Amino acid sequence: MSAGGGTRAIIAALAANAGIALAKFVGFAITGSSSMLAEAAHSVADTSNQGLLLLGQRTSRRSPDVEHPFGYGRDRYFYSFIVALLLFSVGSVFALYEGIHKVQQPDPLTAPLVAILILVVAIGLETFSFITAIGESNKIKGDVSWWGFIRQSRVPELPVVLLEDAGALLGLAFALFGVGLATVTGDPVWDGVGTVMIGVLLGVIAVILIIEMKSLLIGEGATPGELVAICDALTAGKVQRVIHIRTQYLGPEELLVAAKIALEADLALPEIAQAIDDAELRVRNAVPTARLIYLEPDLDRSLSAEL
């Protein structure tokens, strides 16, 4: 995926969340709703998160140097991991604290219709951001399920934005639930209940993101489909078979491939060099993200033994 698709989704989410955060803070100042305050903190966290994702995209484009010979592609994984931590600490923990406090010491809401109006408008803006993220994700998702896309994607920004937007929409629904019931029943405890639900939701999303981003930071290899395509591309021409192979994503758009390949016997040195060059070209054509390829030639000893 080019960075452009992820950037469009991030910018759409950033613009929506910045406006929503301001509206929610105004709503909290007017109504005193803890659900509104929790959602405002959630939107502030999301806005900061999108800024971090953009920063990660920028710093990851730095050229390789002596200290980092493979470049800075994993900066995007690092900042996505920080986003997950912020979503947990700023969003989830704050919402849980505020919700529990409101349940224990409920305060009546003032002008609850203002809160409901702001929440409805926020749902519309978040829906726009979510649809944008879905549209950009569909370009690279393929036939896998959405859960499979989140688990398997080596591009961190779109899964992060997708989960954030889905969580924001559900959080707004929970806030609407809490404020609505508090208004209908006259019992402000429901506002606190809605806030606790928001905190639990954000905690679940944050834990999923932390697990996925940690895995990418440690280093994930090619997907099963990519690995099959690489091996198929290698085993052609004068390459008899792949003896063993290791892959790892150095960044969302840069895959390292290291393999020992069995060549035909009795090849001259120029023929070996040409066979390796041809194999590298086939792999890059099959899997464009395979930019760093190291091939070690060897004889196909299994065939030699049979002969």
Secondary structure, 3 states (H helix, E strand, C coil): CCHHHHHHHHHHHHHHHHHHHHHHHHHHHHHCCHHHHHHHHHHHHHHHHHHHHHHHHHHCCCCCCCCCCCCCCCHHHHHHHHHHHHHHHHHHHHHHHHHHHHHHCCCCCCCHHHHHHHHHHHHHHHHHHHHHHHHHHHHHHCCCCHHHHHHHCCCCHHHHHHHHHHHHHHHHHHHHHHHHHHHHHCCCHHHHHHHHHHHHHHHHHHHHHHHHHHHHHHCCCCCHHHHHHHHHHHCCCCEEEEEEEEEEEEECCEEEEEEEEEECCCCCHHHHHHHHHHHHHHHHHHCCCEEEEEEEEEECHHHHHHC
